[in-house]
């Protein structure tokens, strides 16, 4: 993310969100499952997932930029949260992991169990609300897309929540400025993506 080109052992800024978008772009361009780029990505995705005995399968933002893990530390890892877990599911799908893959299922189950309509799930009560509110439209788009691609029903109350937030001119804006969702170009694009994913899944809009 900007700056000079880094080489190991100095990785620079590396996170799950940017990785997800690159993996989806590669998949959309025709890169096949098993490609070396995808195989390398498997290592990074595993490092971002709280998976295995005693863990719930959800994802956090970065194993490298520790301060960017917005939900804070947890035991010997970092606390997972909704946007990162949705990005993790989408990343695993992009590299060709099956819907029944244990890592995919664990993360998807976490999304279903922890879904919230009014905030991004996974944050402790003491965390500043700028995180839980500032990423709301990103969470709506990513989580709906992740679950729709798996054929899993998303909590139906999300659609009314989106429609209630739409402004008279048709746009959306997040009152929380932390992640620039106060820009209608960003919030509206994310809201539309969430609604389109809902429709593409064949689920009713209301």
Residue pairs with C-beta under 8 A, 6 or more apart in sequence:
1 12
1 13
1 15
1 18
2 13
3 12
3 13
4 12
6 12
11 64
13 62
13 64
13 65
13 68
14 44
14 62
14 64
14 65
15 61
15 62
15 64
15 65
15 68
16 45
16 48
16 59
16 60
16 61
16 62
16 84
16 87
16 88
16 91
17 61
17 83
17 84
17 87
19 41
19 44
19 45
19 87
19 91
20 87
20 88
20 90
20 91
20 94
23 38
23 41
23 91
23 94
23 95
24 90
24 91
24 94
26 35
26 37
26 38
26 94
27 94
27 95
27 96
31 37
31 38
32 96
33 95
33 96
34 96
38 94
38 95
38 96
41 91
41 95
42 95
44 63
45 88
45 91
45 92
45 95
45 103
46 103
47 63
48 59
48 60
48 61
48 62
48 63
48 84
48 88
49 57
49 58
49 59
49 88
49 103
49 107
50 56
50 57
50 58
50 59
50 60
50 74
50 77
50 78
50 80
51 57
51 102
51 103
51 106
55 77
56 80
56 106
56 110
57 103
57 105
57 106
57 107
57 109
57 110
58 80
58 81
58 84
58 85
58 88
58 106
58 107
58 110
58 111
58 114
58 122
59 80
59 84
59 85
59 87
59 88
59 89
59 107
60 69
60 71
60 77
60 78
60 79
60 80
60 81
60 84
61 68
61 69
61 70
61 78
61 84
62 68
62 69
66 78
69 78
69 79
70 81
70 123
70 127
70 131
71 78
71 79
71 80
71 81
71 122
71 123
71 124
71 127
71 131
72 78
72 79
72 124
72 127
73 79
74 80
79 122
79 123
79 124
80 110
80 122
81 120
81 121
81 122
81 123
81 131
82 111
82 114
82 115
82 116
82 120
82 121
82 122
82 135
82 139
82 143
83 120
83 135
83 138
83 139
83 142
83 143
84 122
85 107
85 110
85 111
85 122
85 143
86 111
86 139
86 142
86 143
86 145
86 146
87 142
88 107
89 104
89 107
89 108
89 111
89 146
89 147
89 150
90 142
90 145
90 146
90 149
92 101
92 103
92 104
92 107
93 99
93 104
93 146
93 149
93 150
97 103
97 104
98 104
99 105
99 108
99 150
99 151
104 150
108 146
108 147
108 150
108 152
111 143
111 146
111 147
112 147
112 152
114 121
114 122
115 121
115 143
115 154
115 155
115 158
117 155
117 157
117 158
117 161
118 161
119 129
119 132
119 133
119 136
120 131
120 132
120 133
120 135
120 136
120 139
123 131
123 132
129 176
130 176
130 178
131 178
133 174
133 175
133 176
134 174
134 176
134 177
134 178
134 179
134 181
135 179
135 181
136 174
136 176
136 181
137 172
137 174
137 181
137 186
137 187
137 190
137 191
137 194
138 179
138 181
138 190
140 158
140 161
140 162
140 190
140 191
140 194
141 190
141 191
141 193
141 194
141 197
143 154
144 154
144 158
144 193
144 194
144 197
144 198
145 193
145 194
145 197
147 153
147 154
147 201
148 154
148 197
148 198
148 200
148 201
148 203
151 201
153 203
154 198
154 201
154 203
156 203
156 204
156 206
158 194
158 198
159 195
159 198
159 205
159 206
160 206
162 172
162 191
162 194
162 195
165 172
165 191
166 172
166 191
167 173
167 184
170 188
171 184
171 187
171 188
172 184
172 187
172 188
172 190
172 191
173 181
173 182
173 183
173 184
173 187
174 181
174 182
174 187
175 182
176 182
180 186
181 187
181 190
195 205
198 205
199 205
